[in-house]
Amino acid sequence: MIISYSKTFEKKFSTYPKNLQSKIFKAINNIPDGDIKRMTGNDIPPIYRLRVSKYRVLFHMNEEEIKILKVDSRGDIYK
């Protein structure tokens, strides 16, 4: 499965310390394992959330690709 990253994700991700980056990167590579929930709403394709300690990663996926959309702390990700 191919994993691609949005510019928004890359910009925010680059500001995090290296140890947090590696933790988030490991969690992304272990999708679909982990604390994943489908977000409610009428989004097509559906958006999922991956929890990594106090941070959240939003992504959508299909059979061929996982597209990582955003990463942020849990208080700011849903704004």
PASEBA-1860 file (N, C-alpha, C; in nm, 3 decimals):
! residues 79
1> MIISYSKT> 0.084/-0.117/0.000/0.000/0.000/0.000/0.089/0.125/0.000 ~ 0.053/0.223/-0.078/0.129/0.346/-0.092/0.082/0.447/0.013 ~ 0.176/0.514/0.079/0.143/0.619/0.174/0.192/0.751/0.116 ~ 0.101/0.848/0.103/0.140/0.981/0.054/0.103/1.085/0.159 ~ 0.172/1.198/0.154/0.159/1.301/0.256/0.121/1.433/0.192 ~ 0.029/1.506/0.257/-0.010/1.638/0.208/0.095/1.740/0.251 ~ 0.095/1.854/0.184/0.187/1.963/0.219/0.158/2.014/0.360 ~ 0.031/2.019/0.398/-0.007/2.063/0.532/0.056/1.973/0.638
9> FEKKFSTY> 0.049/1.841/0.615/0.109/1.747/0.708/0.259/1.768/0.716 ~ 0.325/1.775/0.601/0.472/1.786/0.599/0.520/1.913/0.669 ~ 0.448/2.023/0.652/0.487/2.150/0.713/0.479/2.141/0.866 ~ 0.369/2.089/0.918/0.351/2.079/1.064/0.443/1.973/1.123 ~ 0.456/1.860/1.055/0.537/1.748/1.102/0.683/1.789/1.118 ~ 0.732/1.873/1.029/0.873/1.914/1.034/0.905/2.002/1.156 ~ 0.803/2.059/1.220/0.827/2.144/1.338/0.839/2.063/1.467 ~ 0.803/1.934/1.465/0.806/1.852/1.585/0.946/1.801/1.614
17> PKNLQSKI> 0.977/1.773/1.742/1.108/1.715/1.776/1.125/1.577/1.712 ~ 1.249/1.537/1.692/1.280/1.411/1.621/1.218/1.289/1.688 ~ 1.216/1.283/1.822/1.159/1.166/1.889/1.009/1.156/1.864 ~ 0.938/1.268/1.861/0.796/1.267/1.830/0.773/1.232/1.684 ~ 0.857/1.283/1.595/0.845/1.249/1.453/0.856/1.099/1.432 ~ 0.952/1.036/1.499/0.968/0.891/1.480/0.850/0.814/1.536 ~ 0.792/0.860/1.647/0.675/0.794/1.705/0.555/0.803/1.610 ~ 0.532/0.922/1.552/0.422/0.942/1.458/0.446/0.861/1.331
25> FKAINNIP> 0.568/0.861/1.282/0.602/0.788/1.160/0.580/0.638/1.178 ~ 0.619/0.583/1.293/0.595/0.440/1.321/0.447/0.409/1.322 ~ 0.367/0.496/1.386/0.223/0.474/1.393/0.160/0.477/1.254 ~ 0.206/0.569/1.169/0.153/0.577/1.032/0.188/0.451/0.954 ~ 0.309/0.401/0.970/0.348/0.281/0.898/0.278/0.156/0.947 ~ 0.218/0.161/1.067/0.145/0.046/1.121/-0.005/0.052/1.095 ~ -0.050/0.151/1.016/-0.192/0.156/0.978/-0.222/0.028/0.901 ~ -0.326/-0.045/0.926/-0.448/-0.014/0.999/-0.447/-0.055/1.146
33> DGDIKRMT> -0.335/-0.099/1.202/-0.329/-0.125/1.346/-0.320/0.008/1.418 ~ -0.363/0.009/1.543/-0.356/0.132/1.620/-0.494/0.182/1.656 ~ -0.500/0.293/1.723/-0.626/0.353/1.767/-0.681/0.439/1.654 ~ -0.763/0.376/1.569/-0.819/0.443/1.450/-0.970/0.449/1.463 ~ -1.025/0.565/1.432/-1.170/0.583/1.429/-1.208/0.654/1.301 ~ -1.325/0.620/1.249/-1.378/0.693/1.134/-1.446/0.819/1.184 ~ -1.419/0.930/1.119/-1.479/1.058/1.158/-1.623/1.062/1.105 ~ -1.710/1.124/1.183/-1.849/1.135/1.140/-1.864/1.249/1.041
41> GNDIPPIY> -1.966/1.241/0.960/-1.991/1.342/0.859/-2.013/1.276/0.724 ~ -2.032/1.356/0.624/-2.061/1.305/0.490/-1.941/1.314/0.398 ~ -1.822/1.296/0.453/-1.701/1.305/0.372/-1.688/1.187/0.278 ~ -1.659/1.216/0.153/-1.633/1.112/0.054/-1.499/1.145/-0.006 ~ -1.395/1.073/0.009/-1.384/0.948/0.085/-1.385/0.975/0.235 ~ -1.421/0.874/0.316/-1.428/0.895/0.460/-1.291/0.930/0.519 ~ -1.291/1.014/0.621/-1.169/1.054/0.688/-1.157/0.977/0.818 ~ -1.038/0.928/0.845/-1.010/0.853/0.967/-0.913/0.931/1.052
49> RLRVSKYR> -0.913/0.898/1.182/-0.822/0.962/1.276/-0.739/0.854/1.344 ~ -0.611/0.879/1.353/-0.517/0.791/1.422/-0.465/0.865/1.544 ~ -0.475/0.802/1.661/-0.429/0.865/1.784/-0.287/0.821/1.815 ~ -0.198/0.918/1.836/-0.059/0.893/1.875/-0.034/0.981/1.997 ~ -0.040/0.923/2.116/-0.035/0.993/2.245/-0.130/1.112/2.241 ~ -0.084/1.236/2.259/-0.178/1.349/2.259/-0.195/1.413/2.122 ~ -0.143/1.349/2.019/-0.153/1.401/1.883/-0.250/1.316/1.801 ~ -0.304/1.378/1.696/-0.397/1.309/1.606/-0.348/1.326/1.463
57> VLFHMNEE> -0.364/1.219/1.386/-0.329/1.220/1.244/-0.458/1.192/1.168 ~ -0.495/1.282/1.077/-0.614/1.261/0.994/-0.570/1.210/0.858 ~ -0.642/1.109/0.808/-0.608/1.050/0.679/-0.730/0.990/0.615 ~ -0.722/0.964/0.487/-0.822/0.882/0.419/-0.748/0.775/0.342 ~ -0.820/0.665/0.316/-0.755/0.552/0.250/-0.853/0.480/0.159 ~ -0.794/0.413/0.061/-0.868/0.322/-0.024/-0.782/0.198/-0.041 ~ -0.813/0.113/-0.137/-0.741/-0.013/-0.154/-0.594/0.007/-0.191 ~ -0.562/0.114/-0.265/-0.426/0.133/-0.315/-0.344/0.233/-0.234
65> EIKILKVD> -0.407/0.330/-0.167/-0.332/0.442/-0.112/-0.386/0.487/0.022 ~ -0.295/0.533/0.108/-0.330/0.604/0.230/-0.279/0.745/0.213 ~ -0.366/0.843/0.223/-0.330/0.984/0.208/-0.335/1.050/0.345 ~ -0.219/1.090/0.399/-0.211/1.155/0.529/-0.241/1.302/0.507 ~ -0.342/1.354/0.576/-0.389/1.490/0.554/-0.330/1.591/0.652 ~ -0.341/1.563/0.782/-0.301/1.660/0.884/-0.248/1.588/1.007 ~ -0.166/1.659/1.084/-0.125/1.614/1.217/-0.125/1.737/1.306 ~ -0.176/1.720/1.429/-0.176/1.830/1.525/-0.214/1.774/1.661
73> SRGDIYK> -0.206/1.860/1.762/-0.246/1.817/1.896/-0.396/1.797/1.897 ~ -0.444/1.722/1.995/-0.586/1.684/1.993/-0.678/1.804/2.005 ~ -0.635/1.913/2.066/-0.720/2.030/2.080/-0.732/2.112/1.953 ~ -0.634/2.100/1.863/-0.631/2.186/1.744/-0.662/2.114/1.614 ~ -0.661/1.983/1.612/-0.672/1.907/1.486/-0.809/1.923/1.421 ~ -0.915/1.936/1.500/-1.050/1.934/1.444/-1.100/2.072/1.405 ~ -1.017/2.175/1.418/-1.061/2.311/1.385/-1.053/2.337/1.238
END
